[in-house]
Amino acid sequence: MSDAQWQFLGYDIRAGFRYIKAGWSDFFSSDASPVASSLHEPVLVHESETERYVVLAGKKVAGDSAKYEAVLLPASISLIKHLSLPVSAESDIDSFIGLEVEASSPFPQSDTLFGWKVIDRSDGQLSLVLAISSARLSQQFIDTVPLSNRAMSSEIWAKTEAGEFIAFQSEAYSDRLSKQRGKQKWLVLAMAYVMLALVAIAAVPVAAKFLEMREVRQLYNSLEQQANPVAAVRGDLAIYNQMATELNLIGAQQVDAIELLDTLSSLMPDDTYLLLLEYKNGGIRLDGRSSNAAMLLQQLDRSGAFAKVESIAGIRKEGRTGKERFSLLITPLSEEGSE
């Protein structure tokens, strides 16, 4: 994959990943980390033939034995160098250290041992200490130290004037780091489990409220379904009350309302129903629905029961019911005769 594919707004995305990796590594591996004493392995350090002590997370602790051992090289065969570089370069610190070792080591490349440690981060600068030594001279010194277990390779350390311990890169050091990373993984899993547990605890009242709201919604829907027939009956009653009012008005105009209803009932097909019956200015308006409104108009007009039957609005078919909507104006025979 080309470098251009890792660029976003002129920024190398890979550098961001390296910053994150370096930050987490510092949190878990730094001697100053709050979890260092729990994650780091104690190391039995041999400073001379007679002096030895246990070091945990860069600090001396009580005890005289440990699974891992290290030999502390004397200052006479170790070179200590203090370095400073921009924090932005931390993502590529391994390359920087390699170049610095190559430039600073007085020993042949095949005989060079080195190790480094970050001391401080402040004001945008990264302070670190680099230790360099000879593999041949280091082994000669190790042979003079009474190790507890010579069958197991020991680490090689150096110490700065400020008392900072620096581990050289070696197989024994890598083994201890591998053990340490195993603890780190368990810690991350434990933290993830705790976070999930906290989320689950927080989700309990939310889930309870959701179930409560769902029950309320179901109850509302049930009540709404039960109320629908009541609403329909109430609508029908309103229509019937309006029709009754109009029939009373028709009766007041000397039109026989009972006879009119009987006539309409006998002439209208069973699939026809009225939504409006209104008496106004000597005419009777009928609004309703029918499967064939045009045929209904002809049937009423040809019946001879009325002086005139006419449509006062266009016939329209409703998609919901499939019936045709009609509005008719009927002139009773009494009104036609009176004219």
N, C-alpha and C positions, 0 to 999 in steps of 0.2 A: 504494500500500500504506500503510495507516494506521500511526501510530507504535506503537500497541498490539501490532501483529503482530511488532515488533522487540524487544519486551520479554520478558525471561526472568528470573524471580525478582526483578523490579524493576530489572534492569540492561539498559541499551540495548546490544544486540548490535552495533549499527553502530559504537559507540564502540570496542569491542574491535578491530574491523577497522581503524579509523583509527589505533589505537595501533600495531598491527602494521605498517601502511603507513608510519607515521612512523618507527618503529624501523629498518626496512629502508632507508628513504630516508636516514636519518642515517648508517647504516653505509656506504652507497655514496657519499653526497654530502658528508659532513662532511670538513673539511680535516684533522681529527684521525684519520680512519679509516686503518687499516693498509693499505688498498688504494687510498688516495686518489692516491698518486703514479702508480699504474698506470692508473687510470681517468680522472683529470682531464686536461683539455687545457691545455697551457701558453698563457699569454696575455701578449702584449707590452703593458705598461702605460706610457702616456705621462703623466708627472706634470707636465711643463711643456714649453716649446718645446724645451728642450735635454736634459732628463733623462728617461730611459726605461729600463726593465728588464723582465725576464721573471719572471712569477709562476706557480708551479705548486702547486696545493693550498694556497693561502694563504701560500706562502713564496717569497721571492726565490730564483731559481736562476740559474746561469750561462747566458749567451746574450744575443743582441741581436735575435732575430727569432722570430716565431711566426705560426701561421696566423691566430689570433684576436688582435684588438687591443682595448684598452680605454683610455678617457680618465679619469684620476683627477681629480675635481672638487676645487677648492680649498675649504678650510673656510669661506671667505667666502660661498659660494653653496650650501652643503649644511648641513642641520640633522641632527645626530646625537642620538638619544634612546635611553637605556637603559631597558629594560622588564623587568618580572618578573611571572610568572603561574604558577599551579599547573601541575604536570606533567600533571594530569588534563585540563587545557584544551588540551593540544597537539593532540588529535584535531580541534579546531575552530580551529586557530591562524590560518587564512586569514581567517576572519570577524573574529577579534579584531584582526588587523593592519589590516584594512579600516576598522574603526571608529576605531582609533587614528590612522590617517593622516587620516581625515576630520576628526577632532577637533584634530589637532596641526598640520596643514599651514597655513602662512601664505599659500599661493598658491591661486589658483582651482583647482577640481577638474580642469578641462580642461588646466591648465598644471602639474599636480603629477606628479612622478616619485618613486617610492619603491622601496626594497629593504630586506630584513631578513636577519638571520643569527642562528642560535642559537649562543650563546657557551658556555653551561654548563648542566648539569643536576645539582643537588645539593639535599639536604634537602627533596625534594618540590617544588622550585621550578625554573622554567625561566627562565634569563637570556638575553635576546636584545637585539640592537641594531637600531634602526630608523633608516634614512637617508631624508631627504626633500629634494627640490630642485625647482627650476623648470625645466621643459622648455625655455623660451625662453632663460634664462640659461645653461643647460648647453650649448645649441647654439652660443651666442656664444663660449663658451670652447673648444668643440671646433674651431671654425673657426680658432682661433689655433694649434692643435697640428698639426705636420707628420706626418700619418698616412702609413703605408707604402702603404695602398691605400684611397683615399677612395671608390672605387666600391663597396666593401664596408662596410656599416654597422658601426660600432664600438660596443662596450659602454660603459656609463657606470658608473664606480665612485666610491665614497667610502671614506675611511679614518678610523678612530677614533683617538683619542689613544694607545690601546694598540697601534696598528699593525694592527688587524683590517681586512681588505678586505671591502667590501660591494658586491655587484653590484646595480644597479637593474634593475627589471623592464623588459625590452625584447625586441624581436624578435631582436637579435643574441645576447642572453643565452640566449634560448630555443633558438636554433640550436645553441649550444655544449652546452647541457644535453641536447639530443636526441642529439648525438654521444656524449656521456658515457653516456647511458642505453643506447645501442647496445652500448657496451663492457660495461656492467653485465649485459646480457642474455647476452652471450658468456661472461662470468665465471660467471653462474648455470648456464648449460648445461655449462660445463667442470666446475663443482663437482658437478652432477648426474651427469655422466659418471664422474667419479672415485668418487662414492658407489656408483654401479651396479657399477663395476669392483671395488670393495672387497667389495660384497655377493656378486658373482659368485665372487670368490676365496674368500671365506668359505664359499660354498655348495658348492665343489668337494669338500672332504672329507666334507661332510654327504651329498652326492649319492653319493659313493663308498661310504660306510657304508650308505646306503639300498640301493644295488645289491647290496652284499655280504649284507645281511640278507635281501634278496629271494631271492638265490641259496640262502642257508641254508634259508629257508622252503620254497623249491621242492624242495630236497634232502630236507627233513624230510617234506614231503607225499609225495614219491616213495617214500621208505622206509616211510612209514605205509601207502601203498597196497600195497606189496610185502608188508608184514607182515600185512595184513588176512586173506589166505587162510591164512597160518600160524596166526593166532589162531583162525580158524574151525575149522581142523583140530584145533588143540589143544582147543577146546571140545568138538568131536565125540569126540575121544579120551577126554576126561573123562567124557562121557555113556556111551560104550561101556565104559569101565573100571567105572563104577558099575553098569551093566547086568550086566557079567561077574561082579561081586561078588555081585549079587543072584541071578544064575543059579547060582553056586556054593552060595549059601545055600539056594536052592530044591532043588538036588541033595542037599544035606545033610538036607533034610526029606522025602526019599523021593519027590520029584516029578521026573519025567523032564524036565529042562530043554530038551534037544534037541527032544523031542516037543512041548513047550509052544511053543517058537519056531516050529517047523514049522507047528503048528496056527494060531498067530496070523498067520504070513506068508500062509498060504493063505486065511484069512478076511478079512484086511484089504485094502481097495482099494489101488491103486497110489498114490493121492493122499494116503494116510495114513502118518504116520511117528510114531515114539515118541521122547519126550524123557526119560521116566523109567519104569523097570521096578523095582519094589520088592516084596520078599516079606516080609510081616509078619503075625504072629499067624495063620498058616494061609491068608492071602489074598494075592493078587497085585495090586498097584496099577499101573495103566498111566496115564501122562500123555502126551498127544501132541496132534497137530493133524490135522484131517481136513476134507474139503470138506463132509461131512454126518455130524456126530458122532452124531446121533440114529439115523440109519440104521445106523451102525456098531454102536451099542449093541444094536439089535434083531437085527442079523446075528449078533453074537457070542452073544447070549442064545438065539437059535433054532437055533444050530448043534448044540446037544447036546453040545458038547465040554467044557462047563464046568457045574458044579453051579449056579452063580449068577453073573449079570453085572449089576452095578448102578452107577449114576452116583453119585459121592460129592461132586460139585461141579456147579454150574450150567454149562451149555454157553454159552460166550461167543465171539462172532465177533471176530477181530482185524482192525483196519482196515489194518494194514501188509501182512499176507499174504493177507487175504481168507478165511482158513480158520477153522474153529471149534475152539476149545480144549476138550479133554475130560479128565476124570479118572475112571477106572473102577476098580472093585474086583471082581476075579474070584476066585471060589471054585472051586478045582479039584475034579474028581469025587472024587479020593481023600480030600480033606478033608471033603467033604460026606458020603461014605460012612462015614468014621471017626466022625462025630458020631452 
